[in-house]
């Protein structure tokens, strides 16, 4: 009976502290657990170049940047990803020390020699996160450098009218409007631009890459951030609490 009470208490506290990420509108999620499978939809990817796996924010993560001749990437495509000027959210946990002028975290649109107005991009530019609509068509940027070798949640949201917001670690960092938002193709790349230009290669880890068919609200972005941070911070608390409860029942 004591063991039953202990287990029930632990499970209750675990379910409370391990907050679930937002699932409404979630189209794709690449968890990077040793493969490029889309755990939320059918947009399974293919590993290109020297993509590897290593410790992530949750279990494993993709690691990019081993190639110099052509970018490492995870490639795939499907019509289920947001097209046209549809609202969307791109979100990912990233870990990088790369200093490139442009590092593409997620690119979505038409495979072409030069990214243009028919693409949407979640990128780094000199350590600053940005959400853009192809080269030369506007990038809404954050303010905090996140090329410090630590895990950070970066999020870009776009409304159907082009209104764009960028978040870092659950906090809003930049807003603006992307001109002529129009994604006319369903191809995607994780860790590079759509043409796999080595100059746009991402260096480091990407974990829990997510795509939504709507723009998440500020509170939903904060919850997504806390859904990982809370468990990380509370794991020691849960273990300590469980041990204390067990000792209490043993004494009785």
C-alpha positions in Angstrom: 0.0 0.0 0.0 2.9 2.3 0.9 4.5 1.7 -2.5 1.2 2.4 -4.2 0.8 5.7 -2.5 4.4 6.6 -3.2 4.1 5.8 -6.9 0.8 7.7 -7.2 2.2 10.8 -5.6 5.3 10.7 -7.8 3.3 10.3 -11.0 0.9 13.0 -10.0 3.8 15.5 -9.4 5.5 14.4 -12.5 2.4 15.0 -14.6 2.1 18.5 -13.1 5.7 19.5 -13.5 6.2 18.0 -17.0 4.1 20.5 -18.9 3.1 19.3 -22.4 4.1 21.4 -25.5 1.4 23.0 -27.6 -0.2 20.4 -30.0 -3.0 22.5 -31.6 -2.0 23.2 -35.2 1.2 21.2 -35.0 1.9 19.8 -38.5 5.4 18.4 -38.1 7.9 17.7 -35.4 11.3 16.3 -36.0 12.6 15.0 -32.6 15.9 13.8 -33.9 15.9 10.5 -32.0 18.4 8.9 -34.2 16.4 9.5 -37.4 14.6 12.2 -39.4 11.1 10.9 -38.7 8.2 13.4 -38.4 6.5 12.3 -35.2 3.5 14.7 -35.7 2.8 14.3 -39.4 4.1 12.6 -42.6 6.9 14.9 -43.5 9.7 12.4 -42.9 13.2 13.7 -43.8 16.3 12.3 -45.4 19.7 12.8 -43.8 22.1 14.5 -46.3 25.9 15.0 -46.0 27.4 14.3 -42.6 24.4 14.9 -40.3 25.0 13.2 -36.9 23.2 12.8 -33.6 24.3 13.8 -30.1 22.9 14.9 -26.7 20.0 17.4 -27.2 17.7 19.4 -25.0 15.4 16.3 -25.0 17.3 13.0 -25.5 19.1 13.3 -28.9 19.5 16.2 -31.5 20.6 16.7 -35.0 24.2 18.0 -35.3 25.3 19.8 -38.5 28.4 21.4 -39.9 30.8 18.6 -40.7 30.9 19.3 -44.5 32.6 22.2 -46.2 31.8 21.3 -49.8 28.0 21.0 -49.4 25.9 21.7 -46.4 24.7 19.0 -44.1 20.9 19.0 -44.0 17.7 17.1 -43.4 15.6 17.3 -46.5 12.0 16.5 -47.3 8.8 18.0 -48.6 5.0 17.7 -48.5 2.0 19.8 -49.4 0.9 19.6 -45.8 3.3 22.3 -44.8 1.9 25.9 -44.9 1.7 27.3 -48.4 0.9 30.7 -49.9 0.5 33.3 -47.3 -0.8 30.9 -44.7 -0.1 31.7 -41.1 2.7 29.5 -39.6 5.1 29.0 -36.7 8.6 27.6 -36.9 10.2 26.6 -33.6 13.3 24.7 -32.6 15.8 24.3 -29.8 19.3 25.2 -31.1 22.8 25.1 -29.8 25.5 26.8 -31.8 28.8 28.7 -31.6 28.8 29.3 -35.3 29.6 32.9 -36.4 28.4 32.8 -40.0 26.6 35.7 -41.5 23.7 33.4 -42.3 22.9 30.0 -40.7 19.6 28.5 -41.8 17.8 26.6 -39.1 14.7 25.8 -41.2 14.0 26.7 -44.8 10.7 26.0 -46.5 9.6 26.7 -50.1 10.9 25.9 -53.6 14.2 24.2 -54.3 16.1 26.7 -56.4 19.5 28.1 -56.9 18.7 31.3 -55.0 16.2 31.6 -52.1 13.6 34.2 -53.0 10.1 35.5 -52.2 8.7 31.9 -52.4 10.6 30.8 -49.3 10.2 31.2 -45.6 13.3 31.0 -43.4 14.1 30.7 -39.7 17.8 31.8 -39.6 20.7 33.1 -37.6 22.6 36.2 -38.8 25.8 36.7 -36.8 24.3 35.0 -33.7 20.9 36.9 -33.9 17.7 35.0 -34.7 15.5 36.1 -37.6 12.4 35.1 -39.5 12.4 36.0 -43.1 10.8 35.6 -46.5 13.7 34.7 -48.8 16.8 36.8 -49.6 16.1 40.5 -50.0 12.5 40.3 -49.0 12.8 41.2 -45.3 13.9 39.6 -42.1 12.4 40.3 -38.7 15.2 39.9 -36.2 15.6 39.5 -32.5 18.1 41.2 -30.2 19.9 38.6 -28.1 22.9 36.7 -29.4 22.4 33.0 -28.8 25.7 31.6 -30.3 27.0 30.8 -26.9 27.1 27.0 -27.0 23.9 26.7 -24.8 20.5 25.4 -25.8 18.0 28.1 -26.7 14.4 27.9 -28.0 14.0 30.1 -31.1 10.5 30.8 -32.6 9.3 32.7 -35.6 5.6 33.3 -36.2 3.9 34.8 -39.3 0.3 35.8 -39.8 -1.4 35.7 -43.2 -0.9 39.4 -43.6 2.9 39.1 -43.1 2.9 40.3 -39.4 5.9 38.5 -38.0 7.3 37.9 -34.5 10.5 36.5 -33.2 11.0 34.9 -29.8 14.1 33.7 -27.9 13.7 31.5 -24.8 10.0 32.3 -24.5 10.4 36.1 -24.7 9.3 38.3 -27.6 12.3 40.0 -29.2 11.2 41.5 -32.5 8.1 42.3 -34.5 7.5 43.6 -38.0 5.9 42.8 -41.4 7.4 40.6 -44.1 6.6 41.8 -47.6 4.9 39.6 -50.1 4.7 36.4 -47.9 4.2 33.5 -50.4 5.5 30.0 -50.0 4.9 28.3 -53.4 6.6 24.9 -52.7 6.5 22.3 -50.0 10.2 21.4 -49.8 12.1 21.9 -46.6 15.6 21.9 -45.3 16.7 21.6 -41.6 20.2 22.9 -41.0 20.7 24.6 -44.4 19.1 26.8 -47.1 17.0 25.1 -49.8 19.9 25.1 -52.3 22.3 23.7 -49.6 24.8 26.5 -50.0 27.6 25.8 -47.5 27.6 29.5 -46.8 24.2 29.0 -45.1 25.1 25.9 -43.2 24.1 25.7 -39.6 26.9 24.7 -37.2 25.7 22.9 -34.1 22.7 21.2 -32.8 19.0 21.4 -33.7 16.4 19.6 -31.6 12.6 19.4 -31.5 12.1 21.2 -34.8 8.4 22.1 -35.0 6.1 23.6 -37.7 2.6 24.8 -36.9 -0.2 25.9 -39.4 -0.9 29.0 -37.3 0.9 31.7 -35.4 1.4 30.7 -31.8 0.6 33.4 -29.2 3.2 34.8 -26.8 1.7 32.8 -24.0 1.9 29.6 -26.1 5.5 30.3 -27.0 6.3 30.8 -23.3 4.6 27.5 -22.4 6.6 25.7 -25.1 9.8 27.0 -23.6 8.7 26.0 -20.0 7.6 22.6 -21.2 11.3 21.7 -21.4 12.8 24.1 -18.8 10.4 23.0 -16.0 11.4 19.3 -16.2 15.1 20.1 -16.5 14.8 22.3 -13.4 12.5 20.0 -11.4 14.2 16.6 -12.0 16.4 17.0 -8.9 13.3 18.2 -7.0 11.3 15.2 -8.0 14.0 12.8 -7.1 14.5 14.5 -3.7 10.8 14.6 -3.0 10.4 11.0 -3.9 13.2 9.9 -1.6 11.7 12.0 1.2 8.3 10.4 0.8 9.8 6.9 0.8 11.7 7.6 4.0 8.6 9.0 5.6 6.6 5.8 4.9 9.5 3.6 6.0 9.6 5.4 9.4 5.9 4.7 9.8 
